[in-house]
Amino acid sequence: MTVETAATRSTTPGASSGSGPGSGPGFAARVAERAGAGGPVVSILIPVLAVVAALAVGGVLIAFDGSNPLSVYREIVSAVLTGNRGFSDTATAATPLILIGLGYAIAYRARVFTIGGEGQYLIGALAGTAWVTGAGLRDLPRWPLILSGVVVATLAGAAWSGLAGWLGVRFGANVVISSLMLVYIADSALAWGVRDGIRDPESFVNQSRQIGRASLPELPGTTTHIGFAIAIAIVPLAAVLMARHRGGFRITAYGHNPSALDANEVSNRTVIILVMVIAGALAGLAGIVETTGVNGRLGAQASVGFGFQAIIVALLGRLNPVGVGIAGLGMAGLTIGFESAQREFDLPSSLVGVITALIVVFVVVGDALAGRARGDR
């Protein structure tokens, strides 16, 4: 299926070029267009080489800082693979990245470039926490309380993301901008919630009550909560959706040629709302899982950037659900490993952020070079 011209796409709601509601960042658009181009080998090789190149440049920066790059990287690998809690910590850190990254990947396959996962994550955490700590509800049996909290958080995230999609299809609002602006509103809603709405009356700081019996149990033999198993289970479900289900075909078809999809009596607006709702639902799920599985209560500092880091996870995963799962584990492992290396070698705390940014740069460069080699314009 060929990609239509920019002139055709700019007239379609949710298109990724022009000023339509789905207009997105250039690097995300290029990854969406070229993910899978040139075959699976090239699609896998580009992010792998990007990671290697970023680590090589990172090694130079480490050397300039006065440390041995090989020793630092050995410590990173050791912390993740052989540390007492290396794998458990990596799995825990990867859970929200995988969930939000899967939502981004599905939306980006349709070239609907939402970047509001952080806001949907916060709204899901806020709504789910308000539910499980609410008067008359927090005394429910454990599993009904957990499951109902998950449902509430998922629906809240879906509604928050769906709002950005609705603004796009109804008023032509740019999804990138509207989803990002909703992040700031969600952050303000969180601040109000923990200060007034769901604040623990016995606490001297702005935070909710303890999650209590709504806390997620751990996987047997690990210190990782069951949210990780949920995230991993969703990966093949998303893969089947995109590869085998009619809805997944429509999402992919919309990303390539929305005019043809519309001509076949499938509303483009329905596809936009659908992918936004899916992305928001997964982000809201990530919010309640992180709160009930890790933090134990909701505080004003709940926004830690998972929604933005997951964009990189989706792009590194080539918008493929299995790739997103692998990329999420890799990004989490890099973060956990560098935290250990930072303590051991007194490295700058910003180093992992620099290497992450370099990975994105090298992915984009690799895509550009591969496209030029194929003769793409």
C-alpha positions as CSV (number, residue, x, y, z in Angstrom):
1,M,0.0,0.0,0.0
2,T,1.5,3.3,-1.1
3,V,1.7,6.4,1.0
4,E,-0.4,9.3,-0.4
5,T,0.9,12.7,-1.1
6,A,1.2,15.4,1.6
7,A,-1.5,17.4,-0.2
8,T,-4.0,14.5,0.0
9,R,-3.1,13.8,3.7
10,S,-3.4,17.4,4.8
11,T,-7.1,17.4,4.0
12,T,-7.8,14.4,6.2
13,P,-8.6,14.7,9.9
14,G,-5.8,13.2,12.0
15,A,-3.3,13.3,9.2
16,S,0.4,13.5,10.2
17,S,1.4,16.3,7.8
18,G,0.0,19.7,7.5
19,S,-2.0,21.2,10.3
20,G,-4.5,18.5,10.9
21,P,-5.4,17.2,14.4
22,G,-2.9,14.4,14.2
23,S,0.0,16.4,13.0
24,G,3.0,15.1,14.9
25,P,6.7,15.5,15.6
26,G,8.9,15.0,12.6
27,F,11.0,12.3,14.1
28,A,7.9,10.3,15.1
29,A,6.4,10.7,11.7
30,R,9.6,9.5,10.0
31,V,9.7,6.4,12.3
32,A,6.0,5.7,11.6
33,E,6.6,5.9,7.9
34,R,9.7,3.9,7.8
35,A,9.1,1.3,10.5
36,G,9.3,-2.0,8.8
37,A,10.5,-0.5,5.5
38,G,13.4,-2.5,4.0
39,G,12.3,-5.6,5.8
40,P,12.4,-6.9,9.3
41,V,16.2,-7.2,9.4
42,V,16.7,-3.5,8.6
43,S,13.9,-2.6,11.0
44,I,15.6,-4.5,13.9
45,L,19.2,-3.5,12.9
46,I,18.7,0.2,13.0
47,P,17.7,0.5,16.7
48,V,20.3,-2.1,17.7
49,L,23.0,-0.1,15.9
50,A,21.6,3.1,17.4
51,V,22.0,1.7,20.9
52,V,25.5,0.6,20.2
53,A,26.5,3.9,18.7
54,A,24.9,5.8,21.7
55,L,26.8,3.6,24.2
56,A,30.0,4.2,22.2
57,V,29.6,8.0,22.5
58,G,28.6,7.5,26.1
59,G,31.8,5.6,26.7
60,V,33.8,8.6,25.4
61,L,31.9,10.9,27.8
62,I,32.5,8.5,30.7
63,A,36.2,8.5,29.8
64,F,36.3,12.3,29.8
65,D,34.7,12.1,33.3
66,G,37.7,10.1,34.5
67,S,36.2,6.6,34.7
68,N,36.8,3.4,32.7
69,P,33.9,2.9,30.2
70,L,34.3,-0.8,30.2
71,S,34.2,-1.0,34.0
72,V,31.1,1.2,34.0
73,Y,29.3,-0.9,31.5
74,R,30.3,-4.0,33.3
75,E,28.8,-2.6,36.4
76,I,25.6,-1.8,34.5
77,V,25.2,-5.3,33.1
78,S,26.1,-6.8,36.5
79,A,23.6,-4.6,38.3
80,V,20.7,-5.7,36.0
81,L,21.6,-9.4,35.5
82,T,23.3,-10.5,38.7
83,G,22.3,-7.9,41.3
84,N,20.1,-9.0,44.2
85,R,17.1,-7.1,42.8
86,G,18.4,-6.3,39.4
87,F,15.8,-8.1,37.3
88,S,13.0,-7.3,39.7
89,D,13.8,-3.6,39.7
90,T,14.1,-3.6,35.9
91,A,10.8,-5.3,35.5
92,T,9.1,-2.9,37.8
93,A,10.6,0.1,36.1
94,A,9.7,-1.3,32.7
95,T,6.0,-1.9,33.5
96,P,4.7,1.7,32.9
97,L,7.0,2.2,29.9
98,I,5.7,-0.9,28.2
99,L,2.0,-0.1,28.9
100,I,2.2,3.5,27.7
101,G,4.6,2.6,24.9
102,L,2.1,0.1,23.5
103,G,-0.6,2.8,23.4
104,Y,1.8,5.2,21.6
105,A,2.7,2.5,19.1
106,I,-0.9,1.8,18.2
107,A,-1.7,5.5,17.8
108,Y,1.5,6.1,15.8
109,R,0.7,3.2,13.5
110,A,-2.3,5.3,12.5
111,R,-0.1,8.4,12.4
112,V,-2.1,10.0,15.2
113,F,0.8,11.5,17.1
114,T,-0.4,11.9,20.7
115,I,2.3,12.9,23.3
116,G,-0.1,13.1,26.2
117,G,0.6,9.8,27.9
118,E,1.9,11.5,31.0
119,G,-1.4,13.3,31.6
120,Q,-3.4,10.2,31.0
121,Y,-1.1,8.3,33.4
122,L,-1.7,11.0,36.1
123,I,-5.5,11.1,35.6
124,G,-5.6,7.3,35.8
125,A,-3.6,7.3,38.9
126,L,-5.7,10.1,40.5
127,A,-9.1,8.5,39.6
128,G,-8.0,5.0,40.6
129,T,-6.5,6.2,43.9
130,A,-9.6,8.2,44.7
131,W,-11.7,5.1,44.1
132,V,-9.7,2.6,46.2
133,T,-9.2,5.1,49.1
134,G,-12.7,6.5,49.1
135,A,-14.9,6.3,52.1
136,G,-17.0,3.1,52.0
137,L,-14.9,1.5,49.3
138,R,-11.5,1.0,50.9
139,D,-13.0,-1.7,53.1
140,L,-14.0,-3.9,50.2
141,P,-12.4,-7.3,49.8
142,R,-9.0,-7.1,48.2
143,W,-9.5,-8.4,44.7
144,P,-12.8,-6.6,44.0
145,L,-11.1,-3.4,45.2
146,I,-8.1,-3.9,43.0
147,L,-10.1,-4.8,39.9
148,S,-12.5,-1.9,40.3
149,G,-9.7,0.5,40.8
150,V,-8.0,-0.8,37.6
151,V,-11.3,-0.3,35.7
152,V,-11.8,3.2,37.0
153,A,-8.2,4.3,36.2
154,T,-8.4,2.7,32.7
155,L,-11.6,4.4,31.9
156,A,-10.4,7.7,33.2
157,G,-7.2,7.6,31.1
158,A,-9.3,6.6,28.1
159,A,-11.7,9.5,28.6
160,W,-8.8,12.0,29.0
161,S,-7.1,10.8,25.8
162,G,-10.4,10.5,24.0
163,L,-11.0,14.2,24.8
164,A,-7.9,15.2,22.8
165,G,-9.1,13.0,19.9
166,W,-12.6,14.5,20.0
167,L,-11.2,18.0,20.0
168,G,-9.3,17.0,16.9
169,V,-12.1,15.5,14.9
170,R,-14.7,18.0,16.1
171,F,-12.8,21.3,15.9
172,G,-9.6,20.3,14.0
173,A,-7.4,20.8,17.0
174,N,-3.9,19.5,16.6
175,V,-3.6,16.3,18.6
176,V,0.0,16.9,19.5
177,I,-0.8,20.3,21.1
178,S,-4.1,19.3,22.7
179,S,-2.8,16.1,24.2
180,L,0.3,18.0,25.6
181,M,-1.9,20.8,27.0
182,L,-4.0,18.2,28.8
183,V,-0.8,17.0,30.5
184,Y,-0.6,20.3,32.3
185,I,-4.3,20.3,33.2
186,A,-3.8,16.7,34.6
187,D,-0.8,17.9,36.6
188,S,-2.9,20.6,38.1
189,A,-5.8,18.2,38.8
190,L,-3.3,15.9,40.6
191,A,-2.0,18.9,42.7
192,W,-5.6,19.8,43.7
193,G,-6.4,16.1,44.4
194,V,-3.6,15.4,46.8
195,R,-4.0,18.8,48.5
196,D,-7.8,18.8,49.0
197,G,-9.8,16.1,47.2
198,I,-8.2,12.9,48.4
199,R,-5.7,14.1,50.9
200,D,-4.8,12.0,53.9
201,P,-6.2,14.0,56.8
202,E,-3.5,12.6,59.1
203,S,-0.6,13.5,56.8
204,F,1.5,16.7,57.1
205,V,2.3,16.6,53.4
206,N,0.1,16.6,50.3
207,Q,-0.6,13.0,49.6
208,S,-3.5,10.5,49.5
209,R,-4.2,7.9,52.1
210,Q,-2.3,4.6,51.9
211,I,-3.6,2.3,49.2
212,G,-4.0,-0.4,51.9
213,R,-5.6,-3.6,50.7
214,A,-5.6,-2.3,47.1
215,S,-1.9,-2.8,46.8
216,L,-0.8,-5.2,44.1
217,P,0.6,-8.6,45.2
218,E,4.1,-9.6,44.1
219,L,4.9,-12.3,41.5
220,P,6.0,-15.5,43.3
221,G,9.7,-15.6,44.0
222,T,10.3,-11.9,43.0
223,T,9.8,-8.4,44.4
224,T,8.0,-7.4,41.2
225,H,4.3,-6.7,41.4
226,I,1.8,-8.5,39.1
227,G,1.4,-5.3,37.0
228,F,4.5,-6.5,35.1
229,A,2.8,-9.7,34.2
230,I,-0.2,-7.7,33.0
231,A,2.0,-5.5,30.8
232,I,3.8,-8.6,29.3
233,A,0.4,-10.3,28.7
234,I,-0.9,-7.2,26.8
235,V,2.1,-7.3,24.4
236,P,0.9,-10.4,22.5
237,L,-2.7,-9.2,22.7
238,A,-1.7,-6.0,21.0
239,A,0.4,-7.8,18.5
240,V,-2.6,-10.0,17.5
241,L,-4.8,-6.9,17.3
242,M,-2.5,-5.2,14.9
243,A,-1.6,-8.2,12.8
244,R,-4.7,-10.3,12.7
245,H,-7.8,-8.3,13.7
246,R,-9.9,-6.1,11.4
247,G,-9.6,-3.2,13.8
248,G,-5.8,-3.4,13.7
249,F,-5.9,-3.5,9.9
250,R,-8.0,-0.4,9.8
251,I,-5.6,1.4,12.1
252,T,-2.7,0.5,9.9
253,A,-4.6,1.3,6.7
254,Y,-5.6,4.7,8.1
255,G,-1.9,5.4,8.7
256,H,-1.1,4.7,5.1
257,N,-4.1,6.0,3.2
258,P,-7.0,7.6,5.2
259,S,-8.8,8.5,2.0
260,A,-9.0,4.9,0.9
261,L,-10.2,3.8,4.3
262,D,-12.9,6.5,4.3
263,A,-14.0,5.5,0.8
264,N,-14.6,2.0,2.2
265,E,-17.2,3.4,4.6
266,V,-15.0,3.3,7.6
267,S,-15.1,6.7,9.3
268,N,-11.6,8.2,9.8
269,R,-12.9,10.0,12.8
270,T,-13.8,6.7,14.4
271,V,-10.2,5.4,13.9
272,I,-8.7,8.6,15.5
273,I,-11.0,8.3,18.5
274,L,-10.3,4.6,18.8
275,V,-6.5,4.8,18.8
276,M,-6.6,7.7,21.3
277,V,-8.9,5.8,23.6
278,I,-6.7,2.7,23.5
279,A,-3.6,4.8,24.2
280,G,-5.3,6.6,27.1
281,A,-6.6,3.4,28.6
282,L,-3.2,1.8,28.7
283,A,-1.6,5.0,30.2
284,G,-4.4,5.1,32.8
285,L,-3.7,1.5,33.6
286,A,0.0,2.3,34.0
287,G,-0.9,5.0,36.5
288,I,-2.9,2.9,38.8
289,V,-0.5,0.0,38.5
290,E,2.5,2.2,39.5
291,T,0.5,3.7,42.4
292,T,-0.8,0.4,43.8
293,G,2.3,-1.7,42.9
294,V,5.2,0.6,43.8
295,N,4.3,3.9,45.5
296,G,1.6,2.8,48.0
297,R,0.0,6.2,47.9
298,L,-0.4,9.1,45.5
299,G,1.7,12.3,46.0
300,A,2.2,15.6,44.3
301,Q,5.5,14.2,42.8
302,A,3.8,11.4,40.9
303,S,4.7,12.9,37.5
304,V,8.2,11.4,36.8
305,G,8.1,11.5,33.0
306,F,7.0,7.9,32.1
307,G,4.6,9.3,29.5
308,F,7.5,11.0,27.7
309,Q,10.0,8.2,28.1
310,A,7.5,5.9,26.6
311,I,7.6,7.8,23.3
312,I,11.2,6.7,23.0
313,V,10.2,3.1,23.9
314,A,7.6,3.1,21.1
315,L,10.0,4.5,18.5
316,L,12.8,2.1,19.5
317,G,10.3,-0.8,19.3
318,R,9.5,0.3,15.7
319,L,5.8,0.6,16.7
320,N,5.7,-3.1,17.0
321,P,4.2,-4.4,20.2
322,V,6.8,-7.1,20.7
323,G,9.5,-4.5,19.9
324,V,7.9,-2.2,22.5
325,G,8.2,-4.8,25.2
326,I,11.8,-5.4,24.4
327,A,12.6,-1.7,24.2
328,G,10.8,-1.1,27.5
329,L,12.9,-3.7,29.3
330,G,16.0,-2.3,27.7
331,M,15.3,1.3,28.7
332,A,14.4,0.2,32.2
333,G,17.6,-1.9,32.5
334,L,19.7,1.0,31.2
335,T,18.2,3.3,33.9
336,I,18.6,0.8,36.7
337,G,22.1,-0.1,35.6
338,F,23.2,3.5,35.4
339,E,21.8,4.2,38.8
340,S,24.1,1.5,40.2
341,A,27.1,2.7,38.2
342,Q,26.5,6.3,39.2
343,R,26.8,5.3,42.9
344,E,29.8,3.2,42.2
345,F,31.8,5.6,40.0
346,D,30.3,8.9,41.0
347,L,29.0,9.6,37.4
348,P,26.9,12.6,36.5
349,S,23.2,11.9,37.0
350,S,22.4,13.4,33.6
351,L,24.5,10.8,31.7
352,V,21.6,8.3,31.2
353,G,19.5,11.1,29.8
354,V,22.2,12.1,27.3
355,I,22.6,8.5,26.1
356,T,18.8,8.1,25.8
357,A,18.7,11.2,23.6
358,L,21.6,9.9,21.5
359,I,19.7,6.7,20.9
360,V,16.8,8.7,19.4
361,V,19.2,10.8,17.3
362,F,20.9,7.7,15.9
363,V,17.6,6.0,15.2
364,V,16.4,9.0,13.1
365,V,19.8,9.2,11.4
366,G,19.7,5.4,10.7
367,D,16.2,5.7,9.2
368,A,17.3,8.6,7.0
369,L,20.4,6.7,5.7
370,A,18.4,3.5,5.1
371,G,15.8,5.5,3.2
372,R,18.4,7.2,1.1
373,A,20.0,3.9,0.3
374,R,16.6,2.6,-0.9
375,G,16.2,5.7,-3.0
376,D,13.4,7.3,-0.9
377,R,13.0,11.0,-1.1
